[in-house]
Amino acid sequence: MTDQATHHAPRGNVLAQISTGLVQLHSGHYGKGPTQAKTYVCDELVVCVLRNGFTTVERTLLEAGDGESVHQMRRSFQLAMEGEFRHVVEEATGGQVLAYMNSIHTDPDLAVELFVLEPAPDGLSLVESADGDGVPRLGSPA
């Protein structure tokens, strides 16, 4: 997707593209992906909340009281996959990811992927609003 096409994509399409891309990365590398994902954008902040993504092995470890192993494995995975996670967000938004962070919560089964984008020039929004929610459109002052 080109930058031009990305900047004119409705906000909902960009959010869905990020959610779908992150779920696909999890599914492709863990063999199972989250059952739910929702992405939020606020200025330069992109947050995706993923639900019910633990594998059978991870659930077994959690039930055995070894949550630290699950946390460590997830941290290692995220470090190894950082470039691919960044690419999903950069392609969807047309912006550059300045920072990527993540965390999991074991009960309930949640993961959060957080991206901070480089500020857009002149405070412009990188994501166009298609639903009249007051979010500035690219090319319009914030």
A tleap script that builds the chain and sets N, CA, C and O, in Angstrom:
source leaprc.protein.ff14SB
mol = sequence {
  NMET THR ASP GLN ALA THR HIE HIE ALA PRO
  ARG GLY ASN VAL LEU ALA GLN ILE SER THR
  GLY LEU VAL GLN LEU HIE SER GLY HIE TYR
  GLY LYS GLY PRO THR GLN ALA LYS THR TYR
  VAL CYS ASP GLU LEU VAL VAL CYS VAL LEU
  ARG ASN GLY PHE THR THR VAL GLU ARG THR
  LEU LEU GLU ALA GLY ASP GLY GLU SER VAL
  HIE GLN MET ARG ARG SER PHE GLN LEU ALA
  MET GLU GLY GLU PHE ARG HIE VAL VAL GLU
  GLU ALA THR GLY GLY GLN VAL LEU ALA TYR
  MET ASN SER ILE HIE THR ASP PRO ASP LEU
  ALA VAL GLU LEU PHE VAL LEU GLU PRO ALA
  PRO ASP GLY LEU SER LEU VAL GLU SER ALA
  ASP GLY ASP GLY VAL PRO ARG LEU GLY SER
  PRO CALA
}
set mol.1.N position { 0.849 -1.177 0.000 }
set mol.1.CA position { 0.000 0.000 0.000 }
set mol.1.C position { 0.890 1.235 0.000 }
set mol.1.O position { 1.849 1.307 0.768 }
set mol.2.N position { 0.586 2.190 -0.841 }
set mol.2.CA position { 1.403 3.385 -0.920 }
set mol.2.C position { 1.030 4.366 0.170 }
set mol.2.O position { -0.046 4.283 0.762 }
set mol.3.N position { 1.938 5.300 0.428 }
set mol.3.CA position { 1.639 6.326 1.417 }
set mol.3.C position { 0.383 7.089 1.030 }
set mol.3.O position { -0.460 7.370 1.883 }
set mol.4.N position { 0.247 7.431 -0.263 }
set mol.4.CA position { -0.903 8.187 -0.721 }
set mol.4.C position { -2.195 7.436 -0.409 }
set mol.4.O position { -3.141 8.024 0.115 }
set mol.5.N position { -2.240 6.152 -0.724 }
set mol.5.CA position { -3.450 5.356 -0.468 }
set mol.5.C position { -3.711 5.238 1.030 }
set mol.5.O position { -4.860 5.280 1.470 }
set mol.6.N position { -2.660 5.094 1.798 }
set mol.6.CA position { -2.805 4.957 3.245 }
set mol.6.C position { -3.401 6.207 3.863 }
set mol.6.O position { -4.293 6.117 4.708 }
set mol.7.N position { -2.920 7.369 3.454 }
set mol.7.CA position { -3.374 8.609 4.057 }
set mol.7.C position { -4.842 8.893 3.772 }
set mol.7.O position { -5.475 9.652 4.507 }
set mol.8.N position { -5.391 8.303 2.728 }
set mol.8.CA position { -6.785 8.545 2.407 }
set mol.8.C position { -7.677 7.390 2.847 }
set mol.8.O position { -8.884 7.422 2.605 }
set mol.9.N position { -7.122 6.395 3.475 }
set mol.9.CA position { -7.915 5.272 3.968 }
set mol.9.C position { -8.730 5.728 5.168 }
set mol.9.O position { -8.217 6.435 6.035 }
set mol.10.N position { -9.998 5.329 5.223 }
set mol.10.CA position { -10.799 5.675 6.394 }
set mol.10.C position { -10.174 5.110 7.673 }
set mol.10.O position { -9.537 4.057 7.657 }
set mol.11.N position { -10.368 5.821 8.761 }
set mol.11.CA position { -9.801 5.448 10.060 }
set mol.11.C position { -10.103 3.995 10.414 }
set mol.11.O position { -9.209 3.274 10.856 }
set mol.12.N position { -11.345 3.554 10.226 }
set mol.12.CA position { -11.721 2.181 10.556 }
set mol.12.C position { -10.933 1.158 9.761 }
set mol.12.O position { -10.592 0.098 10.286 }
set mol.13.N position { -10.639 1.457 8.501 }
set mol.13.CA position { -9.849 0.533 7.684 }
set mol.13.C position { -8.419 0.411 8.202 }
set mol.13.O position { -7.853 -0.681 8.224 }
set mol.14.N position { -7.841 1.529 8.615 }
set mol.14.CA position { -6.474 1.521 9.151 }
set mol.14.C position { -6.434 0.714 10.442 }
set mol.14.O position { -5.535 -0.102 10.641 }
set mol.15.N position { -7.404 0.942 11.317 }
set mol.15.CA position { -7.440 0.224 12.594 }
set mol.15.C position { -7.626 -1.272 12.361 }
set mol.15.O position { -6.964 -2.087 13.004 }
set mol.16.N position { -8.518 -1.637 11.448 }
set mol.16.CA position { -8.743 -3.051 11.134 }
set mol.16.C position { -7.501 -3.680 10.518 }
set mol.16.O position { -7.176 -4.829 10.818 }
set mol.17.N position { -6.802 -2.937 9.656 }
set mol.17.CA position { -5.581 -3.456 9.027 }
set mol.17.C position { -4.523 -3.755 10.089 }
set mol.17.O position { -3.833 -4.772 10.006 }
set mol.18.N position { -4.391 -2.883 11.078 }
set mol.18.CA position { -3.417 -3.108 12.154 }
set mol.18.C position { -3.830 -4.320 12.983 }
set mol.18.O position { -3.011 -5.203 13.237 }
set mol.19.N position { -5.081 -4.370 13.402 }
set mol.19.CA position { -5.557 -5.503 14.212 }
set mol.19.C position { -5.345 -6.819 13.475 }
set mol.19.O position { -4.812 -7.773 14.041 }
set mol.20.N position { -5.759 -6.869 12.224 }
set mol.20.CA position { -5.633 -8.098 11.427 }
set mol.20.C position { -4.174 -8.484 11.245 }
set mol.20.O position { -3.818 -9.654 11.385 }
set mol.21.N position { -3.332 -7.515 10.935 }
set mol.21.CA position { -1.910 -7.800 10.734 }
set mol.21.C position { -1.236 -8.349 11.977 }
set mol.21.O position { -0.439 -9.283 11.889 }
set mol.22.N position { -1.545 -7.781 13.135 }
set mol.22.CA position { -0.936 -8.254 14.377 }
set mol.22.C position { -1.453 -9.642 14.751 }
set mol.22.O position { -0.685 -10.485 15.215 }
set mol.23.N position { -2.744 -9.885 14.553 }
set mol.23.CA position { -3.295 -11.224 14.820 }
set mol.23.C position { -2.638 -12.244 13.901 }
set mol.23.O position { -2.303 -13.343 14.344 }
set mol.24.N position { -2.448 -11.902 12.633 }
set mol.24.CA position { -1.811 -12.825 11.688 }
set mol.24.C position { -0.367 -13.142 12.083 }
set mol.24.O position { 0.080 -14.279 11.935 }
set mol.25.N position { 0.355 -12.155 12.579 }
set mol.25.CA position { 1.718 -12.421 13.051 }
set mol.25.C position { 1.710 -13.408 14.211 }
set mol.25.O position { 2.499 -14.353 14.233 }
set mol.26.N position { 0.826 -13.191 15.166 }
set mol.26.CA position { 0.723 -14.111 16.295 }
set mol.26.C position { 0.338 -15.510 15.810 }
set mol.26.O position { 0.954 -16.500 16.206 }
set mol.27.N position { -0.674 -15.587 14.959 }
set mol.27.CA position { -1.146 -16.883 14.458 }
set mol.27.C position { -0.052 -17.613 13.695 }
set mol.27.O position { 0.146 -18.814 13.878 }
set mol.28.N position { 0.650 -16.896 12.850 }
set mol.28.CA position { 1.676 -17.508 12.031 }
set mol.28.C position { 2.881 -18.015 12.801 }
set mol.28.O position { 3.536 -18.968 12.379 }
set mol.29.N position { 3.176 -17.382 13.927 }
set mol.29.CA position { 4.383 -17.757 14.678 }
set mol.29.C position { 4.101 -18.583 15.921 }
set mol.29.O position { 4.968 -19.328 16.377 }
set mol.30.N position { 2.903 -18.461 16.475 }
set mol.30.CA position { 2.550 -19.265 17.644 }
set mol.30.C position { 1.711 -20.479 17.262 }
set mol.30.O position { 1.571 -21.410 18.055 }
set mol.31.N position { 1.151 -20.475 16.051 }
set mol.31.CA position { 0.261 -21.549 15.655 }
set mol.31.C position { -1.160 -21.301 16.122 }
set mol.31.O position { -2.070 -22.058 15.786 }
set mol.32.N position { -1.351 -20.250 16.892 }
set mol.32.CA position { -2.665 -19.838 17.386 }
set mol.32.C position { -2.603 -18.336 17.608 }
set mol.32.O position { -1.610 -17.805 18.105 }
set mol.33.N position { -3.662 -17.676 17.237 }
set mol.33.CA position { -3.691 -16.236 17.434 }
set mol.33.C position { -4.787 -15.841 18.391 }
set mol.33.O position { -5.612 -16.669 18.776 }
set mol.34.N position { -4.801 -14.572 18.779 }
set mol.34.CA position { -5.852 -14.065 19.644 }
set mol.34.C position { -7.217 -14.222 18.971 }
set mol.34.O position { -7.315 -14.190 17.745 }
set mol.35.N position { -8.260 -14.389 19.768 }
set mol.35.CA position { -9.609 -14.506 19.222 }
set mol.35.C position { -10.250 -13.142 19.018 }
set mol.35.O position { -11.233 -13.023 18.287 }
set mol.36.N position { -9.703 -12.112 19.658 }
set mol.36.CA position { -10.221 -10.756 19.513 }
set mol.36.C position { -9.060 -9.779 19.498 }
set mol.36.O position { -8.055 -9.976 20.181 }
set mol.37.N position { -9.212 -8.722 18.710 }
set mol.37.CA position { -8.210 -7.661 18.682 }
set mol.37.C position { -8.911 -6.343 18.386 }
set mol.37.O position { -9.821 -6.283 17.559 }
set mol.38.N position { -8.486 -5.302 19.061 }
set mol.38.CA position { -9.029 -3.970 18.810 }
set mol.38.C position { -7.891 -2.970 18.897 }
set mol.38.O position { -7.098 -2.986 19.838 }
set mol.39.N position { -7.827 -2.103 17.905 }
set mol.39.CA position { -6.758 -1.108 17.828 }
set mol.39.C position { -7.330 0.281 18.036 }
set mol.39.O position { -8.417 0.609 17.559 }
set mol.40.N position { -6.563 1.093 18.766 }
set mol.40.CA position { -6.925 2.471 19.056 }
set mol.40.C position { -5.793 3.369 18.589 }
set mol.40.O position { -4.624 2.998 18.684 }
set mol.41.N position { -6.137 4.558 18.082 }
set mol.41.CA position { -5.131 5.550 17.699 }
set mol.41.C position { -5.504 6.863 18.362 }
set mol.41.O position { -6.644 7.320 18.278 }
set mol.42.N position { -4.528 7.457 19.020 }
set mol.42.CA position { -4.694 8.779 19.613 }
set mol.42.C position { -3.416 9.559 19.331 }
set mol.42.O position { -2.361 9.265 19.893 }
set mol.43.N position { -3.518 10.541 18.467 }
set mol.43.CA position { -2.355 11.312 18.036 }
set mol.43.C position { -1.290 10.357 17.489 }
set mol.43.O position { -1.540 9.647 16.516 }
set mol.44.N position { -0.110 10.334 18.105 }
set mol.44.CA position { 0.964 9.461 17.619 }
set mol.44.C position { 0.992 8.104 18.320 }
set mol.44.O position { 1.925 7.326 18.121 }
set mol.45.N position { -0.014 7.816 19.131 }
set mol.45.CA position { -0.045 6.575 19.900 }
set mol.45.C position { -0.983 5.563 19.240 }
set mol.45.O position { -2.141 5.870 18.956 }
set mol.46.N position { -0.470 4.355 19.001 }
set mol.46.CA position { -1.269 3.260 18.448 }
set mol.46.C position { -1.220 2.129 19.466 }
set mol.46.O position { -0.137 1.683 19.845 }
set mol.47.N position { -2.384 1.662 19.911 }
set mol.47.CA position { -2.468 0.598 20.902 }
set mol.47.C position { -3.390 -0.484 20.368 }
set mol.47.O position { -4.507 -0.199 19.937 }
set mol.48.N position { -2.924 -1.720 20.397 }
set mol.48.CA position { -3.755 -2.851 20.012 }
set mol.48.C position { -3.889 -3.786 21.214 }
set mol.48.O position { -2.893 -4.241 21.776 }
set mol.49.N position { -5.147 -4.065 21.600 }
set mol.49.CA position { -5.436 -4.979 22.698 }
set mol.49.C position { -5.858 -6.309 22.079 }
set mol.49.O position { -6.807 -6.374 21.299 }
set mol.50.N position { -5.137 -7.365 22.442 }
set mol.50.CA position { -5.384 -8.711 21.913 }
set mol.50.C position { -5.900 -9.590 23.044 }
set mol.50.O position { -5.335 -9.596 24.137 }
set mol.51.N position { -6.967 -10.331 22.782 }
set mol.51.CA position { -7.593 -11.162 23.814 }
set mol.51.C position { -7.547 -12.641 23.437 }
set mol.51.O position { -7.691 -13.012 22.273 }
set mol.52.N position { -7.341 -13.469 24.458 }
set mol.52.CA position { -7.395 -14.935 24.306 }
set mol.52.C position { -6.376 -15.460 23.293 }
set mol.52.O position { -6.730 -16.150 22.336 }
set mol.53.N position { -5.131 -15.130 23.516 }
set mol.53.CA position { -4.088 -15.534 22.582 }
set mol.53.C position { -3.096 -16.550 23.108 }
set mol.53.O position { -2.194 -16.952 22.373 }
set mol.54.N position { -3.230 -16.980 24.351 }
set mol.54.CA position { -2.260 -17.941 24.884 }
set mol.54.C position { -2.421 -19.300 24.219 }
set mol.54.O position { -3.532 -19.749 23.937 }
set mol.55.N position { -1.297 -19.933 23.979 }
set mol.55.CA position { -1.291 -21.270 23.396 }
set mol.55.C position { -1.602 -22.302 24.483 }
set mol.55.O position { -1.651 -21.973 25.669 }
set mol.56.N position { -1.810 -23.545 24.068 }
set mol.56.CA position { -2.061 -24.627 25.030 }
set mol.56.C position { -0.869 -24.791 25.968 }
set mol.56.O position { -1.051 -24.995 27.168 }
set mol.57.N position { 0.338 -24.704 25.439 }
set mol.57.CA position { 1.542 -24.825 26.267 }
set mol.57.C position { 1.583 -23.702 27.303 }
set mol.57.O position { 1.870 -23.946 28.476 }
set mol.58.N position { 1.299 -22.478 26.872 }
set mol.58.CA position { 1.323 -21.353 27.802 }
set mol.58.C position { 0.256 -21.510 28.885 }
set mol.58.O position { 0.514 -21.225 30.055 }
set mol.59.N position { -0.917 -21.952 28.508 }
set mol.59.CA position { -1.989 -22.166 29.501 }
set mol.59.C position { -1.587 -23.248 30.514 }
set mol.59.O position { -1.869 -23.135 31.707 }
set mol.60.N position { -0.932 -24.284 30.018 }
set mol.60.CA position { -0.463 -25.355 30.910 }
set mol.60.C position { 0.536 -24.807 31.917 }
set mol.60.O position { 0.454 -25.114 33.106 }
set mol.61.N position { 1.478 -23.995 31.446 }
set mol.61.CA position { 2.465 -23.384 32.349 }
set mol.61.C position { 1.784 -22.463 33.354 }
set mol.61.O position { 2.139 -22.461 34.533 }
set mol.62.N position { 0.815 -21.688 32.901 }
set mol.62.CA position { 0.100 -20.785 33.806 }
set mol.62.C position { -0.654 -21.556 34.876 }
set mol.62.O position { -0.638 -21.182 36.048 }
set mol.63.N position { -1.316 -22.636 34.468 }
set mol.63.CA position { -2.056 -23.459 35.438 }
set mol.63.C position { -1.116 -24.126 36.446 }
set mol.63.O position { -1.510 -24.408 37.578 }
set mol.64.N position { 0.132 -24.375 36.025 }
set mol.64.CA position { 1.120 -24.978 36.917 }
set mol.64.C position { 1.804 -23.925 37.798 }
set mol.64.O position { 2.674 -24.254 38.603 }
set mol.65.N position { 1.403 -22.658 37.640 }
set mol.65.CA position { 1.984 -21.601 38.456 }
set mol.65.C position { 3.280 -21.030 37.920 }
set mol.65.O position { 3.996 -20.344 38.650 }
set mol.66.N position { 3.601 -21.296 36.656 }
set mol.66.CA position { 4.858 -20.821 36.068 }
set mol.66.C position { 4.612 -19.683 35.077 }
set mol.66.O position { 5.005 -19.759 33.912 }
set mol.67.N position { 3.963 -18.643 35.555 }
set mol.67.CA position { 3.690 -17.490 34.714 }
set mol.67.C position { 4.936 -16.776 34.238 }
set mol.67.O position { 4.936 -16.173 33.165 }
set mol.68.N position { 6.003 -16.838 35.027 }
set mol.68.CA position { 7.245 -16.153 34.639 }
set mol.68.C position { 7.805 -16.716 33.333 }
set mol.68.O position { 8.331 -15.964 32.513 }
set mol.69.N position { 7.698 -18.028 33.134 }
set mol.69.CA position { 8.168 -18.625 31.878 }
set mol.69.C position { 7.379 -18.089 30.689 }
set mol.69.O position { 7.942 -17.827 29.626 }
set mol.70.N position { 6.083 -17.928 30.875 }
set mol.70.CA position { 5.241 -17.403 29.799 }
set mol.70.C position { 5.623 -15.959 29.499 }
set mol.70.O position { 5.758 -15.577 28.337 }
set mol.71.N position { 5.798 -15.155 30.549 }
set mol.71.CA position { 6.207 -13.764 30.355 }
set mol.71.C position { 7.551 -13.687 29.635 }
set mol.71.O position { 7.711 -12.887 28.713 }
set mol.72.N position { 8.512 -14.501 30.041 }
set mol.72.CA position { 9.840 -14.467 29.437 }
set mol.72.C position { 9.786 -14.899 27.971 }
set mol.72.O position { 10.432 -14.284 27.122 }
set mol.73.N position { 9.030 -15.941 27.669 }
set mol.73.CA position { 8.919 -16.402 26.285 }
set mol.73.C position { 8.283 -15.319 25.421 }
set mol.73.O position { 8.743 -15.065 24.308 }
set mol.74.N position { 7.238 -14.685 25.920 }
set mol.74.CA position { 6.576 -13.619 25.160 }
set mol.74.C position { 7.511 -12.425 24.947 }
set mol.74.O position { 7.527 -11.842 23.863 }
set mol.75.N position { 8.282 -12.059 25.959 }
set mol.75.CA position { 9.242 -10.945 25.803 }
set mol.75.C position { 10.273 -11.278 24.740 }
set mol.75.O position { 10.609 -10.435 23.908 }
set mol.76.N position { 10.778 -12.514 24.766 }
set mol.76.CA position { 11.766 -12.938 23.767 }
set mol.76.C position { 11.172 -12.918 22.368 }
set mol.76.O position { 11.820 -12.469 21.423 }
set mol.77.N position { 9.946 -13.401 22.231 }
set mol.77.CA position { 9.265 -13.403 20.936 }
set mol.77.C position { 9.106 -11.981 20.410 }
set mol.77.O position { 9.383 -11.713 19.241 }
set mol.78.N position { 8.658 -11.069 21.275 }
set mol.78.CA position { 8.430 -9.697 20.837 }
set mol.78.C position { 9.732 -9.034 20.388 }
set mol.78.O position { 9.740 -8.285 19.411 }
set mol.79.N position { 10.819 -9.301 21.089 }
set mol.79.CA position { 12.112 -8.746 20.671 }
set mol.79.C position { 12.520 -9.276 19.303 }
set mol.79.O position { 13.003 -8.522 18.458 }
set mol.80.N position { 12.328 -10.564 19.088 }
set mol.80.CA position { 12.702 -11.178 17.810 }
set mol.80.C position { 11.823 -10.682 16.665 }
set mol.80.O position { 12.283 -10.601 15.526 }
set mol.81.N position { 10.575 -10.352 16.952 }
set mol.81.CA position { 9.605 -9.988 15.926 }
set mol.81.C position { 9.368 -8.484 15.799 }
set mol.81.O position { 8.500 -8.060 15.035 }
set mol.82.N position { 10.118 -7.686 16.527 }
set mol.82.CA position { 9.848 -6.245 16.571 }
set mol.82.C position { 9.741 -5.619 15.184 }
set mol.82.O position { 8.831 -4.827 14.938 }
set mol.83.N position { 10.639 -5.953 14.291 }
set mol.83.CA position { 10.615 -5.369 12.947 }
set mol.83.C position { 9.326 -5.669 12.203 }
set mol.83.O position { 8.786 -4.801 11.516 }
set mol.84.N position { 8.832 -6.887 12.334 }
set mol.84.CA position { 7.596 -7.258 11.649 }
set mol.84.C position { 6.385 -6.554 12.262 }
set mol.84.O position { 5.467 -6.152 11.546 }
set mol.85.N position { 6.387 -6.406 13.593 }
set mol.85.CA position { 5.294 -5.696 14.254 }
set mol.85.C position { 5.286 -4.227 13.824 }
set mol.85.O position { 4.230 -3.671 13.520 }
set mol.86.N position { 6.458 -3.606 13.800 }
set mol.86.CA position { 6.564 -2.212 13.363 }
set mol.86.C position { 6.060 -2.052 11.926 }
set mol.86.O position { 5.350 -1.098 11.607 }
set mol.87.N position { 6.442 -3.005 11.066 }
set mol.87.CA position { 6.065 -2.927 9.651 }
set mol.87.C position { 4.544 -2.892 9.481 }
set mol.87.O position { 4.038 -2.127 8.660 }
set mol.88.N position { 3.813 -3.702 10.239 }
set mol.88.CA position { 2.351 -3.728 10.158 }
set mol.88.C position { 1.790 -2.326 10.406 }
set mol.88.O position { 0.935 -1.856 9.654 }
set mol.89.N position { 2.265 -1.668 11.448 }
set mol.89.CA position { 1.741 -0.345 11.819 }
set mol.89.C position { 2.199 0.714 10.819 }
set mol.89.O position { 1.414 1.580 10.434 }
set mol.90.N position { 3.447 0.653 10.400 }
set mol.90.CA position { 3.948 1.645 9.443 }
set mol.90.C position { 3.222 1.545 8.108 }
set mol.90.O position { 2.902 2.567 7.501 }
set mol.91.N position { 2.961 0.340 7.651 }
set mol.91.CA position { 2.258 0.174 6.379 }
set mol.91.C position { 0.817 0.686 6.484 }
set mol.91.O position { 0.316 1.321 5.556 }
set mol.92.N position { 0.165 0.417 7.586 }
set mol.92.CA position { -1.232 0.837 7.752 }
set mol.92.C position { -1.370 2.346 7.901 }
set mol.92.O position { -2.293 2.943 7.348 }
set mol.93.N position { -0.452 2.969 8.650 }
set mol.93.CA position { -0.580 4.397 8.959 }
set mol.93.C position { 0.189 5.302 8.003 }
set mol.93.O position { -0.148 6.477 7.856 }
set mol.94.N position { 1.217 4.766 7.352 }
set mol.94.CA position { 2.077 5.607 6.537 }
set mol.94.C position { 3.089 6.381 7.363 }
set mol.94.O position { 3.868 7.163 6.819 }
set mol.95.N position { 3.083 6.168 8.677 }
set mol.95.CA position { 4.026 6.853 9.565 }
set mol.95.C position { 5.181 5.952 9.952 }
set mol.95.O position { 5.186 4.763 9.632 }
set mol.96.N position { 6.148 6.513 10.632 }
set mol.96.CA position { 7.314 5.769 11.120 }
set mol.96.C position { 7.137 5.484 12.609 }
set mol.96.O position { 6.797 6.380 13.382 }
set mol.97.N position { 7.369 4.243 13.004 }
set mol.97.CA position { 7.290 3.880 14.416 }
set mol.97.C position { 8.570 4.331 15.109 }
set mol.97.O position { 9.666 3.919 14.732 }
set mol.98.N position { 8.427 5.172 16.117 }
set mol.98.CA position { 9.543 5.665 16.919 }
set mol.98.C position { 9.882 4.664 18.010 }
set mol.98.O position { 11.056 4.437 18.302 }
set mol.99.N position { 8.853 4.059 18.622 }
set mol.99.CA position { 9.070 3.115 19.720 }
set mol.99.C position { 7.976 2.051 19.704 }
set mol.99.O position { 6.839 2.307 19.311 }
set mol.100.N position { 8.355 0.845 20.144 }
set mol.100.CA position { 7.428 -0.280 20.231 }
set mol.100.C position { 7.573 -0.907 21.606 }
set mol.100.O position { 8.685 -1.200 22.045 }
set mol.101.N position { 6.445 -1.117 22.292 }
set mol.101.CA position { 6.432 -1.740 23.614 }
set mol.101.C position { 5.275 -2.731 23.664 }
set mol.101.O position { 4.329 -2.635 22.882 }
set mol.102.N position { 5.360 -3.680 24.585 }
set mol.102.CA position { 4.286 -4.662 24.705 }
set mol.102.C position { 4.255 -5.217 26.109 }
set mol.102.O position { 5.216 -5.108 26.870 }
set mol.103.N position { 3.117 -5.818 26.433 }
set mol.103.CA position { 2.966 -6.460 27.726 }
set mol.103.C position { 1.842 -7.479 27.629 }
set mol.103.O position { 0.963 -7.380 26.773 }
set mol.104.N position { 1.889 -8.467 28.532 }
set mol.104.CA position { 0.803 -9.438 28.628 }
set mol.104.C position { 0.256 -9.428 30.047 }
set mol.104.O position { 0.922 -9.017 30.997 }
set mol.105.N position { -0.964 -9.890 30.152 }
set mol.105.CA position { -1.634 -10.064 31.437 }
set mol.105.C position { -2.226 -11.462 31.394 }
set mol.105.O position { -2.872 -11.826 30.412 }
set mol.106.N position { -2.017 -12.252 32.439 }
set mol.106.CA position { -2.386 -13.662 32.357 }
set mol.106.C position { -3.821 -13.981 32.756 }
set mol.106.O position { -4.376 -14.963 32.264 }
set mol.107.N position { -4.437 -13.198 33.619 }
set mol.107.CA position { -5.805 -13.500 34.025 }
set mol.107.C position { -6.578 -12.205 34.207 }
set mol.107.O position { -6.512 -11.600 35.278 }
set mol.108.N position { -7.306 -11.767 33.195 }
set mol.108.CA position { -7.648 -12.482 31.979 }
set mol.108.C position { -6.510 -12.460 30.960 }
set mol.108.O position { -5.547 -11.706 31.098 }
set mol.109.N position { -6.640 -13.293 29.948 }
set mol.109.CA position { -5.662 -13.491 28.885 }
set mol.109.C position { -5.682 -12.284 27.942 }
set mol.109.O position { -6.516 -12.196 27.041 }
set mol.110.N position { -4.742 -11.355 28.170 }
set mol.110.CA position { -4.656 -10.130 27.374 }
set mol.110.C position { -3.221 -9.852 26.978 }
set mol.110.O position { -2.282 -10.188 27.700 }
set mol.111.N position { -3.068 -9.238 25.828 }
set mol.111.CA position { -1.772 -8.714 25.410 }
set mol.111.C position { -2.015 -7.314 24.856 }
set mol.111.O position { -3.061 -7.040 24.268 }
set mol.112.N position { -1.040 -6.437 25.051 }
set mol.112.CA position { -1.124 -5.082 24.528 }
set mol.112.C position { 0.132 -4.815 23.716 }
set mol.112.O position { 1.252 -5.022 24.183 }
set mol.113.N position { -0.081 -4.352 22.492 }
set mol.113.CA position { 1.013 -3.923 21.624 }
set mol.113.C position { 0.873 -2.412 21.506 }
set mol.113.O position { -0.180 -1.913 21.110 }
set mol.114.N position { 1.926 -1.686 21.845 }
set mol.114.CA position { 1.878 -0.230 21.869 }
set mol.114.C position { 2.958 0.331 20.961 }
set mol.114.O position { 4.115 -0.083 21.034 }
set mol.115.N position { 2.585 1.264 20.113 }
set mol.115.CA position { 3.511 1.883 19.168 }
set mol.115.C position { 3.421 3.395 19.314 }
set mol.115.O position { 2.328 3.950 19.419 }
set mol.116.N position { 4.563 4.056 19.321 }
set mol.116.CA position { 4.602 5.513 19.302 }
set mol.116.C position { 5.158 5.897 17.943 }
set mol.116.O position { 6.263 5.495 17.577 }
set mol.117.N position { 4.380 6.685 17.192 }
set mol.117.CA position { 4.793 7.106 15.860 }
set mol.117.C position { 5.577 8.410 15.934 }
set mol.117.O position { 5.405 9.207 16.857 }
set mol.118.N position { 6.436 8.609 14.947 }
set mol.118.CA position { 7.087 9.908 14.794 }
set mol.118.C position { 5.981 10.935 14.620 }
set mol.118.O position { 5.014 10.677 13.903 }
set mol.119.N position { 6.098 12.086 15.255 }
set mol.119.CA position { 5.054 13.101 15.076 }
set mol.119.C position { 4.914 13.477 13.601 }
set mol.119.O position { 5.903 13.614 12.881 }
set mol.120.N position { 3.674 13.638 13.175 }
set mol.120.CA position { 3.410 14.066 11.807 }
set mol.120.C position { 3.759 15.540 11.673 }
set mol.120.O position { 3.726 16.273 12.661 }
set mol.121.N position { 4.093 15.986 10.466 }
set mol.121.CA position { 4.444 17.400 10.281 }
set mol.121.C position { 3.282 18.309 10.666 }
set mol.121.O position { 2.132 18.037 10.324 }
set mol.122.N position { 3.582 19.363 11.362 }
set mol.122.CA position { 2.598 20.379 11.744 }
set mol.122.C position { 1.435 19.824 12.556 }
set mol.122.O position { 0.349 20.404 12.547 }
set mol.123.N position { 1.643 18.692 13.271 }
set mol.123.CA position { 0.599 18.152 14.120 }
set mol.123.C position { -0.567 17.536 13.377 }
set mol.123.O position { -1.660 17.421 13.931 }
set mol.124.N position { -0.355 17.134 12.125 }
set mol.124.CA position { -1.435 16.540 11.346 }
set mol.124.C position { -1.668 15.104 11.776 }
set mol.124.O position { -0.750 14.424 12.236 }
set mol.125.N position { -2.895 14.650 11.624 }
set mol.125.CA position { -3.233 13.268 11.945 }
set mol.125.C position { -2.800 12.366 10.798 }
set mol.125.O position { -2.938 12.740 9.634 }
set mol.126.N position { -2.280 11.184 11.109 }
set mol.126.CA position { -1.903 10.222 10.077 }
set mol.126.C position { -3.080 9.369 9.626 }
set mol.126.O position { -2.999 8.686 8.605 }
set mol.127.N position { -4.164 9.405 10.377 }
set mol.127.CA position { -5.301 8.548 10.076 }
set mol.127.C position { -6.523 9.414 9.820 }
set mol.127.O position { -6.896 10.237 10.656 }
set mol.128.N position { -7.145 9.227 8.661 }
set mol.128.CA position { -8.325 10.006 8.282 }
set mol.128.C position { -9.550 9.503 9.020 }
set mol.128.O position { -9.746 8.296 9.160 }
set mol.129.N position { -10.361 10.412 9.485 }
set mol.129.CA position { -11.613 10.041 10.134 }
set mol.129.C position { -12.706 9.926 9.086 }
set mol.129.O position { -12.943 10.856 8.315 }
set mol.130.N position { -13.376 8.763 9.065 }
set mol.130.CA position { -14.480 8.569 8.131 }
set mol.130.C position { -15.817 8.643 8.841 }
set mol.130.O position { -16.863 8.595 8.194 }
set mol.131.N position { -15.801 8.759 10.157 }
set mol.131.CA position { -17.060 8.669 10.890 }
set mol.131.C position { -17.437 9.951 11.632 }
set mol.131.O position { -18.302 9.939 12.507 }
set mol.132.N position { -16.784 11.050 11.277 }
set mol.132.CA position { -17.152 12.321 11.880 }
set mol.132.C position { -16.896 12.392 13.368 }
set mol.132.O position { -17.611 13.099 14.079 }
set mol.133.N position { -15.885 11.670 13.867 }
set mol.133.CA position { -15.638 11.635 15.306 }
set mol.133.C position { -14.752 12.773 15.792 }
set mol.133.O position { -14.321 12.778 16.945 }
set mol.134.N position { -14.479 13.738 14.917 }
set mol.134.CA position { -13.699 14.883 15.328 }
set mol.134.C position { -12.192 14.674 15.216 }
set mol.134.O position { -11.424 15.569 15.567 }
set mol.135.N position { -11.758 13.520 14.737 }
set mol.135.CA position { -10.330 13.287 14.557 }
set mol.135.C position { -9.905 14.006 13.284 }
set mol.135.O position { -10.525 13.819 12.237 }
set mol.136.N position { -8.845 14.836 13.356 }
set mol.136.CA position { -8.424 15.597 12.176 }
set mol.136.C position { -8.050 14.674 11.006 }
set mol.136.O position { -7.600 13.547 11.207 }
set mol.137.N position { -8.242 15.165 9.816 }
set mol.137.CA position { -7.839 14.440 8.612 }
set mol.137.C position { -6.443 14.910 8.216 }
set mol.137.O position { -6.053 16.043 8.496 }
set mol.138.N position { -5.685 14.006 7.548 }
set mol.138.CA position { -4.383 14.392 7.041 }
set mol.138.C position { -4.554 15.599 6.136 }
set mol.138.O position { -5.436 15.623 5.278 }
set mol.139.N position { -3.713 16.591 6.330 }
set mol.139.CA position { -3.819 17.798 5.554 }
set mol.139.C position { -4.597 18.898 6.257 }
set mol.139.O position { -4.635 20.038 5.794 }
set mol.140.N position { -5.221 18.549 7.385 }
set mol.140.CA position { -5.966 19.527 8.176 }
set mol.140.C position { -5.245 19.765 9.487 }
set mol.140.O position { -4.734 18.819 10.087 }
set mol.141.N position { -5.190 20.998 9.944 }
set mol.141.CA position { -4.553 21.225 11.253 }
set mol.141.C position { -5.272 20.455 12.356 }
set mol.141.O position { -6.484 20.246 12.296 }
set mol.142.N position { -4.515 20.044 13.352 }
set mol.142.CA position { -5.094 19.298 14.471 }
set mol.142.C position { -5.920 20.207 15.340 }
set mol.142.O position { -6.490 19.760 16.335 }
savepdb mol mol.pdb
quit
